[in-house]
Amino acid sequence: MFCACFTQLSLAQKENPNEKLAYLIGTWKLELVHKEMKITAFMDFEWGVNKTYVLSRNTNSRNGGPVEVENTSIISWDGVAETFVISSVYNGPGDLLVGRGTVDVTEKKIFRDILLHYAEGEKIPFINEMAGKGGGKLQYRQHWEKIDANSFRGRMEVLMHDQWKTTFDNEIWRKQK
């Protein structure tokens, strides 16, 4: 009897695929200069209930100004598609911008691919166009290569006119806590 119960209990305790995201948990900081603007960016990753998802918040300070929340995301495991999915919302006043995509994790790299949806009349960055009737979309991808337990190198690209263009390269993110 004990053996049968123990076997059933061990079968019920599956490995949590979200553990692959454990490296990200904490606060990460990046300092860079882009088009003569000094940007300090933060990414905060924290576990959701029972490690069933990861909540992410991105904040930025430009030229020493106040730290403002840019977006909030949830990353979770899709057991049917067997991949991590990400859903984001941007937090500016009146923003209607949302994004959806996937996250892939290997031993050394993390890939985050997301399609951002812009409301009609919003400016689409990098391609410097306004979203037309019905809105607009822009595909982004980020590649993060782990340097060590407390830092990673990042690159961000956007798909512009059917070609990937690097917008930020060789970012060095450092874990703060």
C-alpha positions, 0 to 999 in steps of 0.5 A, a space after each residue: 500500500 505504501 509503495 503505491 501511494 508513494 509512486 502516485 505522489 512522486 508522479 504527481 510532482 512534475 518538474 516545473 518548467 518555469 524554473 528555467 526562468 530562475 536566472 532572471 529573478 531579481 532586478 537588472 540595470 542597464 546604463 547606455 547613451 542613445 542618440 545623445 540621451 542617457 538612459 538608465 533602464 531597469 528590469 524587475 523579474 519576480 515569481 508569481 503564485 507558486 512559480 506558475 509565472 514570472 511578472 516583469 516590469 521595465 522602468 527607465 530614467 532618461 537624462 537623470 529624470 524620474 524613473 517611469 514604468 514603461 511596461 509590465 509583462 507576464 511570462 508563463 509556460 504553455 504546456 500545449 505548445 511547450 514554450 514560454 509565452 509573454 504578454 505585455 502592456 505598456 503603461 504610459 498614460 493613454 497607451 493602448 500598446 500591447 505585445 505578445 510573443 515567446 521566450 526561449 531559454 537555453 543554458 547560456 541564452 535567453 531569446 525574447 520575441 514579441 510582436 507589439 501592437 500600436 493603436 491607430 495614430 500612435 507613432 511606431 518607433 524606429 520606422 518613424 511611422 504613425 499607425 494607420 487605420 486599424 493600428 500597426 505592428 512591429 516585431 521585436 526580438 531580444 537576445 540575452 547571453 549569460 556572462 555570469 550569475 550577475 550579468 548578461 549581454 543583450 541585443 535588441 532588433 526590430 523587423 523593418 521592411 522585412 529586414 532585421 535591424 539592430 537597435 541596441 547592441 552589446 548592452 551589459 545588464 547587471 543584477 542589482 539584487 
